[in-house]
Amino acid sequence: MSTERAEAIVVGAGIAGAATAFHLAKRGLGPVLGVEARTPAAGATGRAAGIVSEQLWDRWDVEVVRESKVEYAALAARAAPGAYRVNGFLRWTAVERAAAALRPRVEELRAWGVDVSLIPPDRLADLLPAVRTDDLLEVAYAPGDAVVAPSDLAEAYLAEGRRLGVDWRLGLTAGRVVRRGSRWAWEGGGASFEAPSVVIAAGAWSKRLLAEAGHPLPLTPYRTQAATLVPSEAVPGSTPSFDDLDTGIYARPEEQGRFLAGDGTEDVETDPERFPPGGDPEFVAHVAESLGERLPAWADAHLARAWAGVCVSTPDRRPFIGPVPGAEGLHVITGFNGFGVMRAGGAAARLAELLADRGSRARERLRSVEPGRFPGEVRPFPPRDGFTLQAGDAPEY
Ligand SMILES: Cc1cc2nc3c(=O)[nH]c(=O)nc-3n(C[C@H](O)[C@H](O)[C@H](O)COP(=O)(O)OP(=O)(O)OC[C@H]3O[C@@H](n4cnc5c(N)ncnc54)[C@H](O)[C@@H]3O)c2cc1C
């Protein structure tokens, strides 16, 4: 088996890997080789809802979403028309405990420069006429939030990366990453590639790849579901996305007057090679029941399709981005805890800065997500929701 050589290898053509390869090439690091076991966006990226929101619980995430927004808007304008659309994002509750959690979060977000405010519940009818507002206590609204088409963005990153010289190899078998002397190699299905730097951007598969490379990190893949529904009255594309704090349901407008709805995290580990890819009847029933109560005008919506994807959780619900401890040249960008589409562009730009410059500014910009923050034995842990209102290990909302 002959071995091809590169300066950096990126493993995985989900949105994180596609963006990382693009940014590495943009910074002049090369040759960059991308390897994808399946097809672009074949993992979580191709199954994501595509909500992009700065209503988050960590300041680093807010900054990275903001950087991603700027990049996605420009990328869509250049290469993927319609793949980025500003429609705003709402969070609401009719429960006092959740309202008490929402108020200080909005204050903190505003202090971080996020354009979000509490609006009178009856104003919601102007933004989302389908919603029943009579019992709502608080509504938070961020008009600058957006929706994206995640697969289109990944494809656009791939295309722009190729133009900058990235050599993407697609449809390979699921190979593995191994150490070869002072270099790293990706090998599988008769192919072999070697480089001083490898970036594992393999989503839920990263856990296995890192363990096989001899450098495991605490990661738990888990399943999460979404559905597209068709209401009798078309939902305008300008309708804000929302997260109902009381039911755990989120939704966004889709093409052709449809909307996409999902709920949170299944709290058991899932093997990304063996998971039920369709939506469960219980999930579909939960979505229908929850929406029917809060949005009676959508209660007659029929199901177009429902599906599941596999995301990956970390013990503190923060991603792993940067050098893998004790493994010179091995890097990772994963552990997005279910909201990686909205952060991939900014996160990849920061990682590429680190690989290209190795300076203290680049290290500082990834400090809070460095993969070495859980030294010692890797222990199993249950996945938890990532896209929450509250910070901490076990947020109620
Ligand atoms: C139902 C659902 C809804 C979601 N909604 C949102 C949302 O609204 N907003 C948001 O921000 N996020 C959302 N997410 C989360 C988001 O999809 C992920 O965080 C993000 O797509 C992760 O991207 P990734 O590139 O890290 O991983 P992936 O997209 O999973 O890509 C990993 C890639 O690596 C490849 N690979 C695996 N093993 C190998 C190997 N050995 N060699 C080569 N290639 C390999 C895979 O084939 C795959 O293409 C949602 C996810 C789901 C499932």
The ligand as a Gaussian input file, in Angstrom:
#p B3LYP/6-31G(d) Opt

LIG

0 1
 C      -31.871000      16.227000      14.785000
 C      -30.713000      17.167000      14.976000
 C      -30.943000      18.528000      15.073000
 C      -29.870000      19.414000      15.253000
 N      -30.135000      20.748000      15.245000
 C      -29.097000      21.623000      15.342000
 C      -29.356000      23.023000      15.247000
 O      -30.479000      23.456000      15.061000
 N      -28.298000      23.869000      15.364000
 C      -27.021000      23.410000      15.573000
 O      -26.112000      24.220000      15.718000
 N      -26.769000      22.089000      15.649000
 C      -27.763000      21.191000      15.531000
 N      -27.508000      19.840000      15.600000
 C      -26.154000      19.384000      15.933000
 C      -25.250000      19.389000      14.729000
 O      -25.816000      18.589000      13.731000
 C      -23.865000      18.844000      15.075000
 O      -23.368000      19.448000      16.264000
 C      -22.881000      19.129000      13.950000
 O      -23.447000      18.770000      12.702000
 C      -21.597000      18.365000      14.154000
 O      -20.835000      18.466000      12.975000
 P      -19.521000      17.608000      12.810000
 O      -18.911000      18.009000      11.537000
 O      -18.725000      17.719000      14.068000
 O      -20.010000      16.069000      12.780000
 P      -20.756000      15.231000      11.631000
 O      -21.665000      16.083000      10.842000
 O      -21.334000      14.040000      12.300000
 O      -19.586000      14.803000      10.651000
 C      -18.647000      13.804000      10.970000
 C      -18.167000      13.198000       9.664000
 O      -17.055000      12.345000       9.923000
 C      -17.142000      11.241000       9.040000
 N      -16.336000      10.154000       9.589000
 C      -16.619000       9.378000      10.650000
 N      -15.646000       8.471000      10.833000
 C      -14.723000       8.688000       9.884000
 C      -13.496000       8.066000       9.563000
 N      -13.021000       7.044000      10.259000
 N      -12.789000       8.519000       8.500000
 C      -13.267000       9.560000       7.759000
 N      -14.445000      10.176000       8.024000
 C      -15.162000       9.746000       9.080000
 C      -18.634000      10.946000       9.011000
 O      -18.975000      10.153000       7.884000
 C      -19.237000      12.334000       8.987000
 O      -19.460000      12.804000       7.675000
 C      -28.541000      18.926000      15.388000
 C      -28.315000      17.552000      15.277000
 C      -29.374000      16.686000      15.051000
 C      -29.086000      15.216000      14.906000

